[in-house]
């Protein structure tokens, strides 16, 4: 399934669903950031995905990072809540989803890099190289917040 991300675009379609989801800022011991090259929109992003019934939200983070990257993680903290109604995701099946994402910080505890049906490439990226990648502005906001070690309070927006 493909999708188009609309961010503060007055021509965006109206949302018809909301699905709680997570993303994870995962850094290795060298400070590199775990990113995936997504198959649905051809953009680079933090690993993450939808929350399933019967899961604790931290378990969603662990599952999604493992599924998309092959890396096992442990959750450390919350980066922020990203619920901007002007960020919608339009899927080719007609669903138009308002963004509702909780971003977490996590650290790797095992596993090895691999791709999945949702990730055509998985890499550890030096934060200095982020500008070389095609990253959606709303994802870059989460990345910047997650890399900012001086932030004491989660972002709410």
Backbone torsions as a table, in degrees:
resi	resn	phi	psi	omega
1	UNK	NA	136.6	177.8
2	UNK	-104.5	164.9	-179.8
3	UNK	-149.0	159.6	173.8
4	UNK	-122.8	129.3	176.5
5	UNK	-92.4	128.8	174.8
6	UNK	-114.1	128.1	-177.9
7	UNK	-130.5	109.3	179.5
8	UNK	54.4	42.7	-179.4
9	UNK	-108.7	116.7	-177.1
10	UNK	-63.8	-16.8	179.9
11	UNK	-94.6	7.6	-179.6
12	UNK	-67.1	145.9	175.0
13	UNK	-67.6	159.1	179.0
14	UNK	-75.9	139.3	178.7
15	UNK	-66.2	143.7	174.9
16	UNK	-127.3	7.4	176.2
17	UNK	-158.5	161.2	172.8
18	UNK	-137.2	130.2	179.5
19	UNK	-130.1	118.9	176.7
20	UNK	-60.0	134.5	179.7
21	UNK	-143.1	171.2	-179.7
22	UNK	-131.3	156.6	164.9
23	UNK	-134.2	162.2	-177.0
24	UNK	-136.0	128.2	170.5
25	UNK	-91.7	105.3	-177.5
26	UNK	-114.0	123.4	179.1
27	UNK	-120.4	141.0	177.2
28	UNK	-86.9	-178.3	-177.2
29	UNK	-63.4	-20.2	178.1
30	UNK	-89.4	-1.7	-179.5
31	UNK	87.3	2.8	178.5
32	UNK	-72.6	152.1	-175.0
33	UNK	-104.7	135.2	177.6
34	UNK	-81.9	119.9	179.7
35	UNK	-131.6	154.4	176.1
36	UNK	-120.8	149.3	172.0
37	UNK	-98.4	107.6	-169.8
38	UNK	-73.3	145.0	178.1
39	UNK	-82.4	-26.6	-173.7
40	UNK	-80.7	-27.4	-179.8
41	UNK	-132.7	3.7	176.7
42	UNK	62.2	25.6	178.2
43	UNK	-111.4	158.8	173.2
44	UNK	-84.5	143.9	-175.1
45	UNK	-157.1	165.6	167.8
46	UNK	-69.7	147.3	174.3
47	UNK	-67.4	150.8	178.5
48	UNK	165.1	-178.2	179.7
49	UNK	172.5	-167.8	-172.4
50	UNK	-75.6	145.9	177.3
51	UNK	-79.7	131.1	179.8
52	UNK	-99.0	148.3	174.9
53	UNK	-57.2	137.3	178.0
54	UNK	88.8	-1.0	179.7
55	UNK	-103.0	147.3	162.7
56	UNK	-78.5	149.4	-174.6
57	UNK	-63.2	-35.0	177.0
58	UNK	-65.3	-32.5	176.6
59	UNK	-67.9	-31.8	175.6
60	UNK	-62.2	-43.5	178.9
61	UNK	-59.4	-50.8	-178.3
62	UNK	-59.1	-46.9	-178.6
63	UNK	-63.3	-49.6	-175.7
64	UNK	-64.8	-42.5	179.2
65	UNK	-63.2	-44.0	179.1
66	UNK	-62.9	-46.5	-179.0
67	UNK	-60.2	-42.2	-173.0
68	UNK	-87.0	-23.5	-172.0
69	UNK	-126.5	-20.7	-173.5
70	UNK	85.3	-1.5	-178.4
71	UNK	-96.2	131.0	174.8
72	UNK	-88.8	135.7	-176.6
73	UNK	-131.5	163.8	170.4
74	UNK	-123.1	133.9	-177.1
75	UNK	-78.3	136.8	-179.2
76	UNK	-107.7	-46.6	-173.9
77	UNK	-164.5	174.8	177.0
78	UNK	-99.1	130.2	174.4
79	UNK	-81.2	-45.8	-178.8
80	UNK	174.3	175.3	177.8
81	UNK	-113.9	124.5	-173.9
82	UNK	-119.2	101.9	-172.2
83	UNK	-132.7	27.6	-177.3
84	UNK	-58.3	116.7	179.9
85	UNK	-66.8	-11.5	176.4
86	UNK	-90.6	9.4	172.5
87	UNK	-115.7	109.0	178.8
88	UNK	-124.5	151.9	179.6
89	UNK	-115.7	116.9	-178.6
90	UNK	-101.3	116.4	-179.9
91	UNK	-95.6	156.7	-176.4
92	UNK	-72.1	-6.4	176.0
93	UNK	-92.3	4.3	178.8
94	UNK	99.8	-12.0	176.7
95	UNK	-70.7	134.8	173.8
96	UNK	-126.1	106.8	-169.4
97	UNK	-101.3	127.2	169.9
98	UNK	-72.0	136.8	179.4
99	UNK	-63.0	131.5	171.8
100	UNK	-145.0	92.6	-173.2
101	UNK	-129.0	133.4	173.0
102	UNK	-104.6	121.7	-178.3
103	UNK	-100.6	133.0	-177.9
104	UNK	-118.4	157.1	165.3
105	UNK	-97.7	140.5	178.3
106	UNK	-147.5	161.9	177.0
107	UNK	-126.6	148.5	-178.0
108	UNK	-72.6	142.5	177.2
109	UNK	-126.9	0.6	179.1
110	UNK	166.1	-170.6	179.7
111	UNK	86.8	179.1	176.9
112	UNK	-144.8	150.3	-175.4
113	UNK	-59.1	134.0	172.7
114	UNK	-157.1	158.0	177.9
115	UNK	-90.7	175.1	178.7
116	UNK	-145.8	-174.1	176.4
117	UNK	-66.1	-19.1	-179.6
118	UNK	-100.2	-10.1	-175.8
119	UNK	-134.9	114.8	179.8
120	UNK	-86.4	-12.7	174.8
121	UNK	-152.3	143.7	178.0
122	UNK	-133.6	128.8	-177.6
123	UNK	-145.8	153.7	165.7
124	UNK	-89.3	123.3	-173.6
125	UNK	-116.7	133.1	171.7
126	UNK	-68.9	129.6	-179.4
127	UNK	-54.2	-26.9	178.1
128	UNK	-66.4	-18.4	-177.8
129	UNK	-98.5	4.6	-176.4
130	UNK	-59.8	-35.9	-176.8
131	UNK	-66.8	-14.5	179.1
132	UNK	-82.2	-9.8	-175.9
133	UNK	-104.8	151.4	177.0
134	UNK	-85.0	101.8	-175.6
135	UNK	-125.3	130.9	179.6
136	UNK	-61.8	143.3	-178.8
137	UNK	-55.4	-37.9	-179.4
138	UNK	-68.8	-33.0	176.6
139	UNK	-72.2	-39.2	178.9
140	UNK	-63.3	-34.4	177.0
141	UNK	-60.1	-46.9	178.2
142	UNK	-62.6	-42.0	179.7
143	UNK	-61.4	-48.9	-179.6
144	UNK	-60.0	-43.9	178.0
145	UNK	-62.4	-42.7	-178.0
146	UNK	-68.4	-29.3	179.3
147	UNK	-84.7	-14.2	-178.0
148	UNK	-81.3	96.0	-177.9
149	UNK	-68.8	-11.4	-179.8
150	UNK	-85.2	-12.3	179.7
151	UNK	-67.7	126.9	179.6
152	UNK	-103.5	-27.3	-178.1
153	UNK	-114.0	145.0	176.2
154	UNK	-65.0	147.4	172.9
155	UNK	-71.9	139.0	175.4
156	UNK	-130.7	113.1	-178.0
157	UNK	-169.6	NA	NA
